[in-house]
Amino acid sequence: MDKLSKLPSGIIESTLCLLPIQEAARTSILSKEWRYHWTKIPKLVFIEEDAFEVSTDGAELSVLEQTFDRPSERKMMTNRCKLFYAIYQVLLVHEGPINEFTLCMPVDGSCVEIDHIIRHLSKKKTVKILKLDFNGSYRLPLSLFSFHQLTELYLNGCVLDHQPSSIGFGSLTTLNMQEIWTCDKTLLRLLSSCPLLKRLTINSDGGTIDESGDLTMADLFECLRGI
């Protein structure tokens, strides 16, 4: 048995967490014991511009990558469709908890595929760190407010215009919002649902926070009294 096969599972999975998901999937070829370790890593990162870089080192393709090279209609997919397909495949075969999830891609308006991904993650009830970077104006779905176990939430290039009946971010300690489109009432309602919040960053450059005129700074400070 080689040395790689003798490594404890915890060390293997911690190492794989440091790699982009496509690189982590490539480790499936290292040995029989490594074949499915990448499906158990608790940290998943998907960045569109990095997802389909062509390998120049002659490395053998992983099981995941081979699904994109079959002689079929998938060869005609756009990179974005391939990315969504890859995410769906990873979520389908993933075992164990997903503690951290990152998705970075330019999106304007609604996107059903991303809505499905967020809804799926919310149902797992294990995600503690969620990073959504869209560099546009993606309209966040209602399912975002179902991540009751979140401790850190990072949003960039999103539209927050829902008025859900309840917002339960009772465990959230870090909230970072960049280029957000929302209104002051929605923002204050969101902040008031985060009793454990310790770190707050709001940057509306490139975004908009509409003012209703009937809310005051006192309302804001009341929401932030725990910070």
Residue pairs with C-beta under 8 A, 6 or more apart in sequence:
2 31
4 30
4 31
4 33
4 34
5 31
5 32
5 33
5 34
9 37
9 40
12 34
12 37
13 37
13 40
13 41
13 42
16 24
16 27
16 37
16 38
16 41
17 24
17 41
17 42
17 43
19 27
20 45
20 47
20 50
20 51
21 38
21 44
21 45
21 46
21 86
21 90
22 50
22 51
22 52
22 62
22 64
22 65
22 86
24 38
24 41
25 38
25 62
25 63
25 64
25 65
25 90
26 59
26 60
26 61
26 62
26 65
27 34
27 37
27 38
27 62
28 34
28 35
28 36
28 37
28 38
28 62
28 63
28 64
29 35
29 60
29 62
35 63
36 95
39 90
39 93
39 94
39 95
40 94
40 95
40 96
42 96
42 97
42 98
42 99
42 100
42 126
43 98
43 99
43 100
43 101
44 90
44 94
44 98
44 100
44 101
44 102
45 101
45 102
46 83
46 86
46 87
46 102
46 103
46 104
46 105
47 102
47 104
47 105
48 79
48 80
48 83
48 104
48 105
48 106
49 104
51 79
51 82
51 83
51 86
52 79
52 82
52 83
61 69
64 86
64 89
64 90
67 74
67 89
68 74
68 75
68 82
68 85
68 86
69 75
74 82
74 85
77 85
80 105
83 105
84 113
84 117
87 103
87 117
88 117
91 117
91 120
91 121
97 124
97 126
98 121
98 124
98 126
98 127
99 126
99 127
99 128
99 129
100 127
100 128
100 129
100 130
100 131
101 121
101 127
101 129
101 130
101 131
102 131
102 132
102 133
103 114
103 117
103 131
103 132
103 133
104 131
104 133
104 134
104 135
105 133
105 134
105 135
106 134
106 135
106 136
106 157
107 114
107 134
107 135
107 136
107 137
107 138
107 157
108 136
108 137
108 138
109 136
109 137
109 138
109 139
110 138
110 139
111 138
114 138
115 141
115 143
118 132
118 140
118 141
118 143
118 144
119 141
119 143
121 127
121 130
121 147
122 143
122 144
122 146
122 147
123 146
125 148
125 149
126 149
127 147
127 149
127 150
128 149
128 150
128 151
128 152
128 171
129 150
129 151
129 152
129 154
130 147
130 150
130 152
130 153
130 154
131 154
132 138
132 140
132 154
132 155
132 156
132 158
133 154
133 156
133 157
134 156
134 157
134 158
135 156
135 157
135 179
136 157
137 157
137 158
137 159
137 181
138 157
138 158
138 159
139 158
139 159
139 161
140 155
140 158
140 159
140 160
140 162
141 162
142 162
142 164
145 162
145 164
145 166
145 167
145 168
145 169
146 168
147 153
147 169
148 168
148 169
148 170
148 171
149 171
150 169
150 171
150 172
151 171
151 172
151 173
151 174
152 172
152 173
152 174
152 175
152 176
153 169
153 172
153 174
153 175
153 176
154 174
154 176
154 177
155 176
155 177
155 178
155 180
156 177
156 178
156 179
157 178
157 179
157 206
157 207
158 177
158 179
158 180
158 181
159 180
159 181
159 182
160 180
160 181
160 182
160 186
160 187
160 190
161 181
161 182
161 183
161 186
162 186
163 186
163 189
167 189
167 190
167 193
168 193
169 175
169 190
169 193
169 194
170 193
170 194
170 195
170 196
171 196
172 194
172 196
172 197
173 196
173 197
173 198
173 199
174 197
174 198
174 199
174 200
175 190
175 191
175 194
175 197
175 199
175 200
175 201
176 199
176 200
176 201
177 201
177 202
177 203
178 201
178 203
178 205
178 206
178 207
179 203
179 204
179 205
179 206
179 207
180 202
180 204
180 207
180 209
181 207
181 208
181 209
182 207
182 208
182 209
182 210
183 209
183 210
183 211
183 212
184 209
184 210
184 211
184 212
184 215
185 212
185 215
187 202
187 209
188 215
188 219
188 220
188 223
191 197
191 200
191 220
191 223
191 224
192 222
192 223
195 226
196 226
197 224
197 226
197 227
198 226
198 227
199 227
200 224
200 227
202 209
